[in-house]
Amino acid sequence: MPQNNPTYIIPNSADLKVSLAENDRLQKVIDDKRPLEGDLWDVIQFKLKVDWTYNSNAIEGSTLSPSETLFFLREGLTVKGKPLKDFLDARNHSEAVDLLQDTIKDDRPLSTGFMKEINALILNGVSYTAAQTPDGKSTKKKAHAGEYKKHPNHVLTPSGEIHTYVAPEQVATEMDQLFEWISEQERNGTHPLITATFAHYNFVRIHPFDDGNGRGARLLMNLLLMKNGYLPAVINNENRQDYIECLQLADKGELAPFCLFVSQSLRETQESVVNILEENGNK
């Protein structure tokens, strides 16, 4: 069970407690300024969706710039010279964010089935995904959107080591345990950012699908934050190296750095919204 799994042991870190307290303070500052006049909050929500979509896809290799992502999501028009798949990924991710917001509004229970639905949405229209042969050469494999993986998946780490994810035959059990653990933490009153961060890490550790696992993990993480009244923690592409290094430390059982990284990412999102509110006269 998860309780005996080291990847579910919550760290006791003084720095993390201070960072979480600042997240809570900033969220209260934002909440106290609402409701806002006019459509300002809708504009802020759209900006967050664009930032989240750009950065999450850029982490996975999308070549769209922030302005190209904004133009496409607002106008529905592509830009010459960019791969069609990058626009497909942007559309799919944007629709996935909309689904999260509808899920929260409808108070829909979180489940493994919901994550299959998210994966199917992320990979909508994607026939093949990038892969590597055993000797490290690039290839393509057929995408099975919304279905757990049927073959093992691996990744070559920056250190040159091959990292193996959870075996296909263990995925269903591990995913069930993850969502049981999430429910337990919500009942126990664990800070939502801790639950969200651990959910992200363990989703990536399991790597349940052929593709879309990173984007799915970040969507799951932010769903858990948003349903508890927080803004999404947008992980910026410029921090990709730190992000990967924190996940690698988590693989060694050190999850405090990743929790702190996500807390700092949330703080950056919160501070950006506070700045927008103050610039628009909401001091």
N, C-alpha and C positions, 0 to 999 in steps of 0.2 A: 504494500500500500504506500501512497505518497509520504505518509508520516515517517516511513523508514528510509526514504530516498533522500540522499544528501542534497539533491537539486531542489528540495522543498523546505530546507532548513532556513528560517528567516534570520538574517544577521542582526546582531545587537551592536549598532554603530552610533556613536555620539554625533559624528558628522552628518550621518543620514537623518537622525532625529532633528537636528537643527535645520537641515534642508527641507524636510517635510513640513516643519513648522512655518517656514517661509512660503512654501506652496499654499498652505492653508491661509496664511495672512493675505497673500495676494489674491486668492480666490474670493475672500471676503470683501476685499477692496472692490473687486469687479462686481460682485453680487450686490453690494450696497449702492452701486451707481445705477442699477436697473430698477424699473423699466426705463428704457431710453426713448427719447422722442423720435418720431419719424421712423425711417428704415435703417438707422445706423447699425443696429444689432444684426440685421439681415446681411448688411454689407460686410460686417466683421466676420460673420459665419462663412460667407462666400470666400473671403480672403483666406481664412484658415483652411478651407477645403482646397483651395488652389495651392497654397503653400505645402500642405500635407501631401497632395497628389504629386506635385512636382518633386519634392524631396524623396518621398517613398519610392517613386519610380526611378529617379536618378540614382539612388543607392543600388538599384538593380540593373543599371546600365542604360536607362533611357537617355537619349541625346537632346530632348526638348529642354529649352531654357525656361526660366520662370515666366518670362513675358510671352513665350510661345504657348506655354501651358495655359496661361490666363486667357490669351486670345482665342485658343481653341475651345476652352470650356465656356467662355462667354459668347463667342460668335459662332461656334460650330464649324469653323473653317480651318483647314490644315495649312501647313507652311511648306513651300517647295523645298526639296532637298533633304527632307527628314523621312525616316522609315515610317510606313503606314502603321506598323505594329506599335510604335511609340504613341501614336494618337489613339490607337485602340486601347492601349494600357491606360492612358489618361482618362478616356471615357469610362472604362470599366471601373477604375479606382474611384472616380467621382461618383458613379452610381452606387458603389459599395458604401461610400460615406453617407449617401442619402439613405441607404437601407439601414445603416446603424442608427441614424436619427429617427427613422420610422419605428425601428425596433424599440428604442427607448420610449418614444411617445406612446406606443401601444403596450408597453410593459411586457414585451414578449420574453419568455424564459430563454436563457442562454443554454445552448446544447451543442453536442458534436454535430448534429444534423444541421444546425445553423451555420457552423463553420464550413460544412460541405457546400452549403448554399453560397456562402461568401466566396469560396474557391471557384465554384462554377461561374460566378459573376466576374471575378478577377480574370479568368481565362476565357471568357465569352468571346467566341470568334477566333480563338487561337488554336490552330490545328496541330502545330508542332512546337516543342520547346527545346531550348539549347541543352546539350548534354556533352559528356566527355566519354571517350572510349577508355578501356582499361589502361591503354598506354598514353593517355593524356591528350589525345587529339579531339578537336571539336567535332561534334556531330549533332544530329537532330533526332528526337524521338517523338512519337505520337503523344499528344496531350490527352489525358483522361480527366477532364474538368469535373470537379465535385466528387471524385472517387479517390479513396485512399490508394496510395502507391501499391503497385504489384511487384516491383523490383527494387532491390536495395539502391540507395542513393549515397553518394560520397561527395566530398569537396576537397580540393587541394588548398591547404592553409598557407599563409604567407611564409611560414617556417619551412615549407616543403613537405610537411607531413600530410598524409591522407586521412581525413576525418570521416568516420562512418556514422551515419545516423541510425536511429532505431530500425530494426529489421521489420519488413512488411507484416509478418505474421504477428508482431507484437503491437502494432500501431493502434488497433481498435481498443485493446486493453489499456494502453498507456493514455490514450485520449479520454477514455471514460474516467480514469483515475484523475487526470488533470481537471476535468470539469467537476468531479466530486470534490476535489480540493478547493476549487474556486468557490463553490457553494458553501463549503465549510468555513472558509475565511470570511465570507460575507456574513455568515451567521455569528462568527466570533468577533466581528468588529475590527478586523485587521485593517490597517490604513489602506484605502483603495489603491494608492500608488504602489504599495508593496505587492498587493495581490495582482495588479495589472502587470507589473514588471516580471514577476515570477511566471505569470501566465504566458507572457511574451517569450521568455527564455525557454520554458519547457515545450512550448509549441515548436520553436525552432529546433530544440534538441530532438524532438520526436521526428520532425520533418515529415508530416503525414502524407503530403501530396507530392506529385511529380514536379510541380512548379507552383509558384505563387506563395511559398511558405513565409518568406520574409515580409511581404506585403500583408499576408494574412495575420502574421504575428503582431504587426503594428496596428492593424485594424482591431484585433481582439484586445490588445492592450488599451487602446483609446476608447473602445466601447466600454470597458470596465471603469475607466476614468469618467467618461461622459455621463454614464448612467448614475454616477455618484456625485454629479454636480460640478465636475472639474472640466476645464478645457482640455482638448487633446494635447498630448506631448508630441510636438512635431520634431522628429529627429532629423536634423539638417544634414544634407549630403556632405557639406564641408567638414562635418564631424564623423564621417564614415569610418576613418581609421580608428578613432577612439572607440566608436561603436563596436567594431569588429574585435578590438582588443578586449573590451569588457565582456563580450560574449565568450571569448576564448578563456578568460579568467573564470567565468561562470562554469565552463566545461571542467575546470579543475576544482570546482566546489566553492569558489570565491564569488558570491553573488552581491556582496555589498557594493563593489565598484559599479556594477551595472545598475543597481537601484539608485545610486547617487547620480549616475549619468542620466537616467530617465528623469529623476527629480530636477536636475539642472535643465534638461530639455523642456520640461513642463514650465519651469520658471521663465525661460526665454519666451515661450508662448504667452504666458501670463503678462510678462512685462511689456511685450509688444502691444497687447490689447489695452493695458492700462495707459500706455503712451497715446494710443489712438483716442481713447476716451477723453484724456486730458486735453489733447489737441482740439477736440471738438466741444470743449466747454464743460466737460463732466468732471470737474475737480472736486 
